[in-house]
């Protein structure tokens, strides 16, 4: 059960963090860098211990980065 929670968290949380940090800093690259720093800390502390989990994190980061770009385009089109 704990493994399932880890994989679901790795699939959802990094993407949401990219969106959150992008929203706060108004820059999607800085949002991505801050999220990567948090994941690197997680790997260093030993919470992310398998290669597959790191790949799932990377996929979620990519999806969050893409969604941040879409969010930016929607904001530009509203103006």
BAGUKE-636266 format. One record per residue: x, y, z of N, C-alpha, C in turn. Coordinates in steps of 0.05 Angstrom, whole numbers. Example, Ala and Ser with C-alpha at 12.3 -4.5 7.8 and 13.67 -1.06 7.14 Angstrom:
BEGIN
     n_c1     n_c2     n_c3    ca_c1    ca_c2    ca_c3     c_c1     c_c2     c_c3
      264     -114      156      246      -90      156      264      -66      156
      257      -45      142      273      -21      143      258        1      157
END
This chain:
BEGIN
     n_c1     n_c2     n_c3    ca_c1    ca_c2    ca_c3     c_c1     c_c2     c_c3
       16      -24        0        0        0        0       17       25        0
       39       24       16       57       48       17       70       53      -10
       76       32      -25       88       36      -52       68       49      -71
       43       42      -69       23       54      -86       20       84      -80
       21       91      -55       19      119      -47       43      135      -57
       66      122      -55       91      136      -65       89      142      -95
       80      122     -111       78      126     -139       56      146     -147
       33      145     -133       12      165     -139       21      193     -131
       35      195     -109       46      221     -101       66      231     -121
       83      214     -131      104      221     -151       91      229     -177
       68      218     -183       54      224     -208       39      251     -206
       30      259     -183       13      282     -181       27      307     -169
       41      303     -147       51      326     -131       72      343     -146
       92      332     -159      111      349     -173       98      368     -193
       79      358     -208       65      375     -228       50      397     -214
       37      391     -192       22      411     -177       41      432     -165
       64      423     -156       84      441     -145       95      460     -166
       99      450     -190      108      468     -212       87      489     -217
       62      481     -217       40      501     -222       39      521     -199
       41      511     -174       40      529     -151       63      549     -152
       88      539     -155      111      557     -155      110      576     -179
       99      567     -202       97      584     -225       77      607     -219
       56      600     -206       35      620     -199       46      640     -179
       62      631     -161       73      649     -140       95      667     -151
      113      656     -168      136      671     -178      131      684     -205
      109      678     -218      103      688     -245      124      681     -266
      138      659     -261      158      649     -280      158      619     -279
      153      606     -301      150      577     -300      177      563     -298
      199      576     -307      225      564     -304      234      563     -275
      229      585     -261      235      586     -232      218      566     -217
      193      563     -225      176      543     -212      187      515     -216
      197      509     -240      209      483     -246      234      479     -230
      251      499     -229      276      497     -214      271      492     -184
      252      506     -173      245      502     -144      235      474     -139
      219      464     -157      208      437     -154      230      416     -157
      248      420     -176      270      401     -179      288      402     -154
      292      425     -142      307      427     -118      294      410      -95
      268      412      -93      254      396      -73      257      366      -78
      255      358     -103      257      330     -110      286      320     -105
      306      337     -112      334      330     -106      339      326      -77
      326      343      -60      329      340      -31      315      314      -22
      293      307      -35      279      282      -28      296      258      -35
      310      259      -58      328      237      -66      351      236      -46
      362      258      -39      385      259      -21      378      247        7
      354      254       16      345      244       42      337      214       41
      333      203       18      327      175       15      297      168       12
      280      188        9      252      183        5      245      173      -23
      261      181      -42      258      171      -70      281      152      -74
      275      126      -74      296      107      -73      298       88      -97
      280       91     -117      282       74     -140      283       91     -165
      295       79     -186      297       94     -211      270       99     -224
      252       80     -222      225       83     -233      211      107     -220
      214      110     -194      202      132     -180      213      159     -190
      238      160     -196      251      184     -206      240      190     -234
      236      170     -250      224      173     -277      196      184     -275
      180      173     -257      153      183     -253      153      212     -244
      171      219     -226      174      247     -218      181      265     -242
      199      256     -259      207      272     -283      183      275     -302
      167      254     -305      144      256     -322      124      277     -311
      120      276     -285      102      295     -273      113      324     -275
      139      327     -272      151      354     -276      146      364     -304
      150      347     -323      145      354     -351      116      362     -356
       98      347     -345       70      353     -348       63      379     -335
       74      384     -311       69      409     -297       80      433     -312
      104      429     -324      116      451     -339       99      457     -364
       88      437     -377       71      440     -400       45      454     -391
       33      446     -369        9      458     -359       13      487     -351
       37      494     -341       43      521     -334       44      539     -359
       54      528     -381       54      543     -406       26      547     -416
        9      527     -414      -19      530     -422      -33      551     -404
      -27      551     -378      -39      570     -360      -30      599     -368
       -5      601     -375        5      627     -384       -9      637     -409
      -13      619     -428      -26      626     -453      -55      635     -448
      -69      621     -430      -96      628     -424      -98      656     -411
      -78      663     -394      -78      689     -382      -72      711     -402
      -55      705     -421      -49      724     -442      -73      729     -460
      -88      707     -467     -111      709     -484     -134      724     -470
     -136      723     -444     -157      737     -430     -153      767     -430
     -128      775     -431     -122      804     -430     -129      818     -455
END
